[in-house]
Amino acid sequence: MTVTLTAGQFKHLQQLSDDNNVISALAIDQRGSLKKMLAAAANKPADETTIVDFKKAVSEELTKYASSILLDPEYGLPAAKVRAPQAGLLLSYEKTGYDATEPGRFPDLIDNQSALRIKNEGGDAVKFLLYIDPDEPDSINDRKYAFVERVGAEAKANDLPLFLELVSYDGKTNETGTAAWAKVKPEKVIKITKEFSKPQYNVSVLKVEVPVDQKFVEGYTDEGVTPVYTKEEVAKYYKAQSDATDLPFIFLSAGVSNELFLEELKFAKKAGSTFNGVLCGRATWKPGVKPFAAEGEAAGKKWLETEGKANIDRLNKVLAETATPWTDKVTHE
């Protein structure tokens, strides 16, 4: 089954993609976490100017090699203005993190943001992040389903594609990165991939995690770590996630290293996953935070021009070998 987009959504999706209709997008919409990284590297609190300047440096240096960039309207609009001419623009709809005042990890919206304003800023897509545990009570998840329905309708009304970023968690334990979490993650990721592929959400592209914690896969574990999954099990999870949706979907790097992210993409391809690109953030630029914050803008830009470019070059090479064009899954009005 193919997905039907409006002519405008289709055109914007092309702007966000490379010549092969694969999405090779750079993500730097981090806000709170980026402030912490910059502060730790400089050994002093990060001011507003530093976070804006780092985003500008990343955009200016690395969008030459990416098909598009994801930014936030709070600190990222100056970076949007210095991106390479061919690079499309995604803008975040939500505040960083989630509402911690009640259970359920509900999203907080940026007070002065809307799909219309994203369009007026020159954005090619609405990006909306949702934390979701498919096994939490309906009293929590039904509110989230309605939330996405509203955002999807608003994006479509403004002729913009909706990129829905899904981040799974376990509402019972709030654990991530543990063996216990690794055991329950695949089922949760596959469930939410299937749920948000339903047409009432008007999602254009799913931005998803890989369905396992790769650090617990046999052959990928650190010394002394007991594997949770065999390679055969993992291949089935990757394929099941791909089969759970008819939508274009792309992988997020989720803070892993550049090397591990590339291994995940290769594994996905071998397993038969028909993913359509990436939205890659920290795996590309994170090591550049330290020279930028500790040694100054010139040192940070030098790292981006050399090591940052090398990270994207490696990523683009692997994408050319592993990703499939989203045009295989999409038609337009």
N, C-alpha and C positions, 0 to 999 in steps of 0.2 A: 504494500500500500504506500502511495506517495502522499506527502503533505502539501496542501495548497496554501500558498501565501498570497498576499496582495502584490500587485506589480511593484508598489513602492517598497514593501518589505524585501522582495526579491532583489531589487536594485541595491538596497542598502547592504544586504548580505553579500552581494558581489563585491561591494566596496570594502568589506571587512576581510576579504579572502585574497589568496594569491591567484596567479594566473591559472592554476589547476583547480580552482574552487575548493581549496583546502584552507582552513582557518589557522593561521600561524600568528596568534595574537599575544601581545605582551601585556601582562597585568601588573599595574602598580597603583591600585586603588586602596592599598593598605593605608591606614591612618594611625590608630592607636599602636598597633604592633610596630609600625615603621618608626614612630616617635621613640619607642622603647629601644629599638635597634640603634638609632642614631645617638640617643642619649648614652647608651652603654659604650658605644665606640668612642665617643668624645669625652666620656666620664663627666658629663654635665647635662642638665636638662636640655632637650631639643626645643628650640624656639620655632615659631611659625615660619620664619624665613627659611630656616634650614630644610624643613620638610618640603616646602615649595621648590626650593632650589634643587634638591636631590631629584624630585620628580621631573623637573625640567631637564636636568642633565641626562637622566635615563631616556626620556622621550627624544631629546635632540640627537643623542648618540645612537640609540638602538632601534628606533622606528625605521631607519633606513633599511633594515634587514627583516622587519616584521610586516605582516599584512595589516595589522591594526593594533591599537592600544586601548586598554581599559583604564580609565581614570575616575576619580571622584570629583564632584563639583565643589567640595569644600577646600581642597588644596591643589587640585589637579588641573584647573582650567588654564593657568599659565603654561603648563606642560603641553596641553592640547594645542596651544597656539604655535609651539615650536616643533611639532611632529613633522616627519617627512611628508611631502605632498601626496604620496600614494597611499599613506596609512589611514585606514578608517578609524572611527572613534566610537567606543562604547563608554557610556557613563552610568555610574552607580545610582540606584534609586534609594538605597537604604543607608542608614548610618552604619558605622563600623560596629561589629559585635552584635549583641542582642540585648533585649530587655531582661535585666537580671532581677527585677523587682517581683517577679512571680515565676512559678515553675513553667517550663515549656519552651524556653529560648525563643520567645516571640520576636519578630523583627521590629526594629525602630526605624521609622521613615525620616528622611531628611525633611525638615519642616517646610522649606521653600523649594522642594523638588517636585517635578511632574514630568510625564512623558512629553507633554507639549514643550516644556522648558528644555528638556534634553534635545528635542528636535531643533528648537530655536538656537541652542548653543552649537549646532552643527553636528550633533551626535547621530550615529548611524544605528544605534541600538540602545534599548533599555536593558541594563543588567540588574537582576534582583537576586539577592542571596537569601536562601532559606535554610535554617537549621531544622532538621526533621528526623524524628524517630518514628517509623511507621507503626511501631507497636505501643505508642503512648495512647491514652484514652481519646475517644472521639471528642470529648470536651475540649481537648487541646488541638487535635489535628483538623477537626472540621473548621475551626477558625482559620487555620493556615491554608486549607484548601480554598476557602472563600477569599482569603487575602490574595492568593495567586490568581484566582479568577478575575478579581478586580484589576490587578496590574496587567494581566494579559489582555483584557478588553481595552484598557486605556492605551496600551502600546499599539494594538491593532488599529484603534480609532485614529491614531496619529501616524499610521503607515510605517511604524518602526517594528523591527523584529524584537522579540523578547528572548533574551538569554537568561534562563533560569539556572542559577547555581545552587546545587543541592549538596549540603554537608550533613552527613549522618552522625548520629551520636546514640548513646544508650541512656535513656531517661532514668533507668533504675540505678546505674552506677556512676554515670558521668565520666566514665573512663575512656581514654583513647591511648593508643600506643602500647597497650599491654597485650599479653597472650589471650586473656579473657575477652578483650575487645576484638582482637583479630578473629576469634572463633565466631562471633555473632555478626561481624561487619558484612560479609558477603550477602546474606539473606536480606539485611536491611537495605543495602545499596540497590539490589535488584528490585526489591519491592517499590522503592521510591522512584526508580527509573521508570517502572511500568505505570505507576499511578499518575505521574505528571506528564505522561505521553498522551493522556486522554484529551480529546479535542476541546473540552470546556475550558481548559486552562489557556488556550491560545499561545502555547509556548512554541517558539520558532526553533530554538537550539537549546538543548540541555547541556549544561556545564557540570560534569560529574566527576566524582572520585573514581579511581580504579577500584574494582570491587573487593580487593584484599588489602591487607597490610603487607607490602612486598618484603618488609624486613623479617617476616616470619615464614617466608617461602623457602623450602629446601633449596640450598645452593645460593641463597641470598642473605642468609643470616650472619650476624657477627659471631665471632668466636665465643663459644659458651652459651649461645642462645639456642634453645630447642625449637625446631620448626613446628609450626602449627598446621601447615598445609604441604601436601606433595605438589609437584609441578603439574601432575595430571588433574588434581582437584582444582588447582588455580585456573588451568586452561578452561575447564568447564564453567567456572564462575565468570571469566571474561566473556565467553561465548553466550552464557545465559543473560548477562547484562545487555549485550548487543542485541540479542533476540527479543528483549523485553520492550524495545521501542522501535517505532517507525520513523521517529524524528532524527534529524541530524544531531549528533552529540559529540562533544569535545571533552578532553580530559584536562583537569586542573592539576597543577604540580603539587599542591598541598604541602609546600614547604620542604619537600625532599630535595636531595642534592641533584645537580644537573645529571650526573652519571646514573643515578638510580632511576630518575624520570625517563631517561632514554631507554633503559633496560625494560621499564614498564611498557613503553610504547612498542618495543620489539616483541615482548611477550604477548601483548594484546593482538598484534598482527598475526603471529603464529597460531594463536588460539581461534582465529576467525572473527575477531571483533572488527566491525565496519565503522570505526570511529572516523571523525571528519576533521580532526585537527586538535589544537590545544589552546588553552589560555594559560600561559606559563609566566609565573611571577618570580618568586624568590629563587627558584632553581636557576634563573638567568642572572639576576642582579644582586642577590643578597651579599655575596662576598665583597661587593663594591661599596657597601655601607661604611666599612671600617676605614679605608683610605680616604673616603670623602669626608667623614666626620672627624677623623683624628688628624689627618694631614692636610686637608683643605680641598677646595673644589678642583684645582688643577690635578691633584693626585687621583681624585675620584674619577674625573673624566678620562684620565689616562687608563685607569683600570677598565672603564666601560669601553673605550676604544679598542682595547686589546683583549682582555679576558672575557669581558661581557660580549663582545662581538663573536669571539670564539665559541662561547656557549650557544649563541643563537645559530651560528653556522652549523654546529653539530646537530642542534635540534632540527633545523630545516632539512639537513641531509637525511636524518632518520624519518622525518615526516614524509619526505618524497618517496621513501621506500615502504611506508607503513600505512599512511592515512588514505582514505578514499574520498572522492569529491562529494560534497553534500548535494550536488545537483542530481546524483543518482536517487535521491530520496524526496526531491521537492519539485512541485510544479507551481505556476503562479497564474493569477486571474488575468 
